[in-house]
Amino acid sequence: MTRTVPFTLYSRSYCHLCEDMRQALLALQQPGERFEVAVIDVDADPALVARFDELVPVLYGDPEGEELCHYFLDAAAARGWADACAKAAA
């Protein structure tokens, strides 16, 4: 059975760092898990521009929780979130 791990990536459409972070995140998937990455365009919402603006890309596991990283992927933080999701599902 494949377990789904949710992530939220605050991004911009023209941001190469954003795509780099998404690709690096997907490369962390292990057998039996699938990362579901909701990509949110900050430019579509003035409140998100005010909140994130030059920080993008910004990665969250839980969008209501703490930021996992910004600018570049923190693989340990992302893997920690994925492992915490696995323990919660067990």
N, C-alpha and C positions, 0 to 999 in steps of 0.2 A: 504494500500500500504506500502511496506517495503522500507525504505530508506537505502542506502548503505553509510557507512562511511569508507573512505580509511585511512589506516595506513601503514607505512613502518617500518619494524623491521630489523635492521642490527644485524646479529646473527652469530653464529658458530654452526656447526653440533653437536659438543660434549659438548655444553654449557647448563648445567641444568638451570642456571639463565635465559637463553634465552627462554627456554620452559616454565619456571615458569611465565615470563613476558607475554608471548603470552596467556597462560591460564588465568591469572589474567585480562588481557585486554578483552578477550572474555567474561568473567564473568560480565563485566560492561555493556554489551549490554542490551538495554531496549526493551520492546515490540514495534514492528514496525520499528526496525532498525537492520541492519546486519553489523558487522565490517568486512571489507575486508582487511586482513593483508597480505601484500606482504613481504615475508621473504627473505632477501638478505644475502647470505653467504659471509661474508667479506673476507674469505680465498680464494675465487675464483677470486679476483682482487687485485693485489698489491697496487693499489691506495687506495682501501678501507681499507686494512690492515694498510697502513700508516696513514690514517685518523682516524680510530676507534680503531684498535689493542686491547688494554686491556680495552676499555670502554664498550665493548659489554656486554649485549644487549643495543642497543640504539634505541629509539622509536621516530619516526617523524609522524606527521599527513601529512604534505606536505614535501616530501623529499628535496624540494628547500627552505623550510622555516626553522623555528627554531626547535631545538631539544626539544621534550616534556620531555624526561627523559632518564637516563641510569642506569644500574645495576638493579634497582628495579622500578616497575611501580609507577608512580605518578598518582594516580587515578583521582585527581582533574584536572590535566593538560589534561589527556586523555578525561575525560568527557567534559571539556571545549572545546576541539577540536570537539568532536562529536556534542555538542550543537551549536557551530559556524557553522558547516556544515549544520545542520538542519535549522538554520536561513537563511543561504545563499540559501538554496533550496526553501525556502518559498516565 
